Amino acid sequence: MTSADTAPQPDRQTETQPAPVVHANGHDPKADGALRLATVNVNGIRAAHRKGMGVWFAGRGIDILTLQEVRAPKEIVESLLEEITGQDWHVVETAAAAKGRAGVAIATLLEPQDARVGIGDPYFDDSGRWIETDLVAPDGKILTVVSAYVHSGVVDTPKQVDKYRFLDEMIRYLPELKATKDYAVVTGDLNVGHTKLDIKNWRGNTKKAGFLPEERAYFDRFFGEEIGYVDVHRRLAGDVDGPYTWWSQRGQAFDNDTGWRIDYQAATPELAAKATSAVVDRAPSYDTRFSDHAPLVVDYQF
């Protein structure tokens, strides 16, 4: 979800921001040969950095980071990540034509072999919603990583029309990606809760964008026999509520864990079989969040 589609944040923060703290699960060990991939909608990377994103990122051992709603040029992303970790990061990104909106990026310690912007429909080429890059995986095969930001949508408006048009392109393109790459994973804020397990208050949202039956039907196809991708987080978490990745800024949604699971790592079966852990790095408190989304971190063992 984007902050533009939610109510203003309630007046609950003090004037002085508290010191950032390390998020839960920030020091879980990474096995030898594992590739750690994290995805998060940062709601503006400069703002996220000011709110303590660096404390989370510095201790996480991430190899590939996909970002949504970046709202900053490639050079800013590279300099912030280098400042945080002291490492040289390769960044590919695409910004939206409208300043201050959308923008997706992939930051990686592996050298990109190629990068492509857009999902095929020229209508979305300057929307800042899809970028992919090819990397050499630890086993020498090509791993294609996508950072995607699907529209939030608003029922009965042009925004919802654009959302369905984008999802239609995903239906067309994902089989091609799966058929032509050794490994592929589509990561990011896909702005749809697939099942009742993915939204706390599902009964009250069945007629709202993000949990419409028509939207969820696309995900049935993504993760069903027709297209055959694997929802890695759900496979590893099992049939439990959540774990959620986004909470409205309204009221006590975060404190009560009234959230949505709308951030995904959708992998081809060959890559999904290598996934050994999936963790949502939920901040320990409302005041220590750097975004209204929490990072989804997955380890793939090669």
N, C-alpha and C positions, 0 to 999 in steps of 0.2 A: 504494500500500500504506500501511497505517497502522502506526505504531510498536507498537500493541497487538498486531499480528499477526506481529511478528518477534521474534527472540531479543534479549535485552538486549545493548546495545553492549559490545564487549570493552573491557577496561581498557587502552586504548592512548593516551588523551589525558593530557597533562600537567595539573597543577593550574592552571597559569597559561595561559589561552587565548591563542594567538598573535594578533597584530594581523591583522585581516581584510585581504584583498588583493582587487584587482579581478579578477573572473573572466575567463577567456578570452573573446574576442569582445566584450568590454565596451565597445569604442569603435568598432564598425563604423558607418560613416556611414549615415544615413537619408536617402533621396532626397526631394526636394520632392514633396509630394502623397502620400507614403506614410503609412499608418496602421500603427503598430507595436503588435501585440497579444502579450502574454506571459501564459502560464499556469504556475502552480506550486502544488504541494501544500506548504505551509509547515510543516506539523506543529506548528502553534501559532504565530501571528504574533508574539507577544511574545518567545517563545524564539528565533524566527528573527531578529528584530531584534537581540537580544543577541549572536547569533552572527555578525553581519555582513551581514545581508540588505541593509541600507541602502547599503553600499558598492557592491554589485552594482546596486541599483535606481537610485541617483542618477546613474550614468553611462550609462544604457541608452537614454534617449530614448523611453520607453514612453508610449503614449497610452491604452491600455486594459490593465488587469492583472486577471486572474481568479485567484482564490485558493480553495484547498480546505484542509480541516482548519484553519480560521481560529481557532476556539476563543476568540473575543473579540468584543465588541459593535462595532457600526458606528463609534461615537465613537472607540474605540481605533484602529481601522484608519485612519480619517481623520487623526487626530492624528499617528500614526507616519509616514504617507506625506507629510504636510505638513512634518513636522520634517525628513525626509530630503531633500525636493526644493525646499521653499519654495513649492510650488504648491498651489492649492486643488483638492482631489480630490472628486469626487462618488462616494459609495459606496452600493451597495445590498447587503444581506446578509440571510441567514437562518441562524439558529442552530438547533442540535439541542435537543430537549427535555432530553436528558441532557447535563448540563454536562460540559465537557471532551472532548466527542466531536464529530467532524464539523464542520459549519458551512462554508458557501460564501459568497463575496462577489465583487462586481465593482467595481473602482475605475476611474474614467474621468475624463479631462480634458474629455470631451464631456458635455454636459448630458443626463442620461437623460430620455427622453420618457415612459417607462412602465416599470414593473417588476412581475414576476409570480413568485410562489413556488410551487414544486411542479410535478410533471410530469403531474398529472391524477388519480392515485389518492390519495384522502385519507389512505390508510395512511402515505404518505411526507411528508405536509404539514409535520410538525414534526421531520423527520429531518435537516434541514440538508444536503440533498444536491442540490438543484436550484434555481437562481435564474436568471432571464433579464431582460434589459433591452433596450429599443429606443433606438437612437441614430441621429442623422442623420449619414450617411456624407459624406465630402468632396464626392461628386457629387450630394448632396441626397436620395438614396434612404435608406430605412430599413434599418438594420443591426441585426439581433437577435443579441445575444451571450448565450451560456449559460455559466454555471459549474456543472459537474456533478462529483459525487463518488460513483462507483459503489462498492457494497460490495466489500470484499476477498473475503468468502466463505470458508467452510470446508466441505470436502466432507462430505456426509451430516449436515449440521447445519441448524438453522433459519436460520443466517446465509446459507447457500447458497440456501435457498428464497427469502429476501428478495432476494438478488442477481438470481435469475432473474425474480422478479416485477418488479423495477425495470427490467431489460433488456426485458421484455415491454412495459412502458409506453413505453420508448424506441422500440420497433418500431411501436407504435401512433401515437405523437405526432410522430416526426420527419418523416413524410410531410406531416402537417398544417402543421408549421412551414415546411417547404420550399415548400409550395403557397401560403402566405398572406403570406410576407415577401419583400421585394426581395432581401435577403441574409440569411443566417443562418449561425452558426458555433457548434458545441457544443465547448466546451473543457473540459479538466480531467483529473483522475485517473480514468480509466475502468476501471482494475484488470483489464485483459485484454490479453495479448499476442496480436495477431491472427495472425501467422504465425511460422514458424521463424526468420525474420530478426529478430524482436522480442524474443528471449530467448536469452542466450548458451548456457545449459545446457538446451536445450529437451527433450532426450531424458529427462532426469531429472525433468521437471516435467509430463509429459503426463497424470498422474493427480492433479494438484494444482490447487486453485483459482487462477485466473489464466491457465491455459493448457489448460483442459479442452476437448475437442472441441466439447462442447455450448455453451460460452461463445464460442468462436471462431466458431461458426456464426452467432451474432448479428451479428458484425462482417462476416462474408461478406455478410449482408443489408444492413447499414448502408452498406457501400462497394460493393455490387453494383448491378445494374440495378434490383432491386426497390425500393430506397429512394433510391439515387443520390447519397449524400454522397461527398465526396472527402477522403481522408486526406492532408491538405496536406503534412505532414512527410514521409510516405513518398513522395509524388509528387515532391517536390523532392530528397529524398536519394537516390532510386533504389534499386535492389535490392542494398543493402549491409547488413551486420550492424549492427543498431541504426539510428542512434545511440541509445543507451540513455538513459532518463530517471530510472530508479530503481535503487538498489543496496541490497541487504540490509545491515543493520548488522553482520552476522556476519563474523568473520574478515577476509579480505583481498578481499572482493567488490569494493569500490570500487577498490582499488589494481590489481586484475587486470581491471577493467572487466567483471566478471561481472554484467551488469545485465539489466534488462527495459525495454522501451519500452512504457509503459502510460499515458503522458500524451499527449493528442491535441488537435489542432484539426481537427475534422470540419466541413467547410464545404460549403455548397451550391455547385453547379458555377459559378454566376455569380461568386461571391466567390472561389472557389478559383482561377479563371482570373487573378485579380489578384495572387495570391501570388507574390512574387519571391524571397524567401529564408526559410529556416527553420533556426534555429540552436539547439542545446542548449547552454546555458551551464553546462557541467560545471565544477565547481570545480577549481582546479589541484592540490589535494591534499585528502586526507581531513580534515585539521584545519581547512580553510578552508570546509567546507560549512556552510550554514545550515539545511539540511534533508537528509533522505535522498533527496529528489527534486531534480532540476535543472530550472530553468526552460526552457520551450520558447517561443522567440521567433520570431514570423512577421511579415514586412512585407507589407502589401497595398498595391499601387500604384493609386491612383485618378487 
